[in-house]
């Protein structure tokens, strides 16, 4: 199936989101701080995979952005690494702007439709 230019752009933007999310997961995994000693430790992909009941290969694919991570797995990772969910998506606050643009475009199209009646 061949994608249109617009579909390709959306697909690439979605992929970039998952690539960036994977980088955040990797960074969080590498900076877990022990509550008692205050020392930083590196949590292995294998340990994260155990929490997800998955494989370290799958965690690696999440981190590279090759596979999309289900929300429930992101929540589990967030809890395990003691990071708020907002940590993983804080760079994507422009999503609100995109939603506003969509809503405005929808209103304009709806008004045009109503005027044509």
N, C-alpha and C positions, 0 to 999 in steps of 0.2 A: 504494500500500500504506500503510495506516494503522498507525503504531507504537503499541504499548501505552505506558502511562505509564512503566513500568519501562524499556522499550526506549528511549524518548525520553531518559530521565535518563542511561542508559548512553551513548547517542549524544552527548549534550551534554557529558558528562564526557570522552569520547574526544576530541571536538572541542576542548575546552579544553586538553587535553594537547598537541594539535598546534598550537594557537594559541600556547601558552607556548613550545613548542619552536621555533616560527618566530621568536618574539621573541629567543630565545637565539642563533639563527643570525644574525639581523640584528645583534645586539649584538657577536657575535664578529667578524662581517665588518667592523664599523666600528671595531674596536679591535685590528686586527692590528699587531703591533710588528715593525719591521724588525730582523733579527738583528744587522746590522752597525752601523746608525746609532742604534738604540734609539728611532727616531721612530715615532709612531703613523701608520698610513695607513688610508685607507678602501678596502677592496676592493670593486669594483663587482659588481653582480649579474651583469653580463656575464662578468666574469672567473671567478666561481664557476660560471656556466653552462658555460663552456669546459671547466673541470675535470670537470664532470658529463657533458659532451657533451650538453647540453640547451640551453634558451633562457633568457634573462633573465626572460621572463614566467613560466616554470615556477619559477624561484628565487623570484620575487616571490610566487607562490601558496604556496610552502612557507613563506615568511616571514609571510604573513598567516594561515596555517593553513587556507587554502582547499583545499589538496591534502595528502594524507598523504605524508610523505617515506619512500621505501624505505630500509631500514637501510643498504644498501650506499652510497647517496648520502650518508647522514649520516656514515658512516665516511670517505668521500672528503672531505667538507667539513671534518670534524674534522682529518684529516691536512693538508689544504691550509692551514687557518687555524691549525694547530699548537695545537689545543685538545684536551684529552682528551675522550673520549666522555662521561665522567661530568659534564663541564661542562654538557652539553646536557640531562641528565636529573636533575641533582642535586636539583632541587626535587620530584622524584617518588619520594622514598624511602618514602612511605607506601604504595607499591605492595606492599611486603613485608607491611604490615599487612593490606591487602586480601587478599593471597594467604593469610595466616594465617587470616583470618576465613572465607575460602572453605573451607580445609582443615578447620577446626573444624566448620563447618556440614555438610560432607560426612561427617565422622566421626559426628556426631550422627544424621544421616539413616541412615547405615549401621547404627548401633547399634539404631535404631528398627526397621529392617527385619529385623535378626537376632532381636530380641526378639519380633517378631510371628510368627516361624516356630515 
